[in-house]
Amino acid sequence: MNPLARLPQRVVALRGKVFNRVNGDDAITIPNEHIGVDRFMELYSHPAANGRSKGAGLSDLFWYWLSPGPEVHQEHLEPGPRYDDVARTTLSMLAGPSRELSTLAAGAASSVLDELVRGPVVRFRLRDLMMPIWAEYCYRLVFDEDCPRHARDLIVGHADDVVTSLKCTGLRHPRRRARLTAYLRRRVVAGDVKHQLPQSLDLDEQVHYLQGTFFNTAVVQLSEGMAHLLLALAQHPEVQQRLADDPSDDTYFRHVLDETMRLYPLFGIAHRITTDDIALDDGTALPEGSVLCFSYPDYHSTGYRDPAVFDPARWEQLSAKDAHHIPFGIAANRPCPAWRISPLAMRAVTTEVLRRFRLASSVSHTRSIPHRAPCLLLRRDAEHPAARQRRALRRMRARDRAEDLLRSILQLGLGTWMVLDARRKRLAGKYFEQHDTQGCPVRH
Ligand code: HEM
């Protein structure tokens, strides 16, 4: 292999090393050579694997990326009454009849696709196309009314800024994020939110909770999940055709989604900080305060025949419950609250996309998907000469390779800078010097 072609993988590996070194945590990635995949679920479910932010250098980095308001982001709250209050609120905001939630997603997809995709063939980055759809969807969940254009732009601007910095393809823009905070604050003060917000949070915290959970996590995760799914369809035309021919085949859609999320889990790692010692078989123990990083790609690639192959048919013989498959986390330890609505909303959006377009793409497909999934959208009711399409796909592949090389170098530089900046700011470290795990000020 040409050494230049290997550069992006090398830069990714180097980035991992730089991050670990600079963070200073002695994080333990599971599975590893001492703790095998057979103990993955046991450790992930262990009652002492329940710390989220306090005591890990890694938290300073996540808090930096998720600001403003990382201290009330559900994912980063420590267990206790405040967490319970927030988690209850999220679940109630995501509740509702499946049919209504699907219709809402289909409506958001229809209006955005008809507005943004014009012409018989359009080249789009799928993540960018999905973001406004999920911004409209989440706005509806929160405010129960149609999303005005300026609100959609604020939400997309914020969510895109967070995920861009998380992937180290750009720096943070706190002022852009603050514009959404100011907008949400006005709406919360005016009483426009159609749900009771967590009562244990004050006004600013309630605003940050909404911003972090619904206008960052929800929009980003659904957009990235859809970018993976549509890119997989674009590169497996027979699977795409079968879904387009029979959108009512729920079982087949589940198999395709399970296979997409098995190969491209949205979480690379989920980390926990142990709040007590955890005994191991060999007589040793993981001490309290250990940072455990549960590796989804490693877990998802064991126990399958040809794990690197995209094969939805494997799910005809397998049950997601019995396989190494945890796309939404694990029930025993803070699973994703959107495990029910995400698949049904994603199915509705997929149907709207495939109703209008055939998809084709020749770019690389990796779990971190930093290119935002460039894709051709070919309108189904137009003629598409095969030779022209082949030329467009060749150009797309060449451009992807060149971008990949430059981007990986950029990511190394920006990533290192942000890791250092996060370490200087010590957002989580400073917060826990002044607050206990339930957000109450501590006296020194
Ligand atoms: C394709 C869509 C999605 C996938 C694959 C996904 C995946 C996950 C996973 C794996 C976790 C658990 C991580 C861990 O153990 O630390 C998680 C947690 C979480 N997710 Fe999702 N997610 C998706 C969509 C959403 C949406 C739409 C929301 C909207 C509110 C959401 C909100 C959250 C929250 C708040 C948590 C933290 C849960 C807690 O700590 O209590 N996710 N998600």
Residues whose N, C-alpha, C, O or C-beta is under 5 A from the ligand:
A	BS01	HEM	Q74 E75 T213 T217 A218 Q221 L222 G225 L266 F267 A270 I326 P327 F328 G329 N333 R334 P335 C336 P337 A338 S342
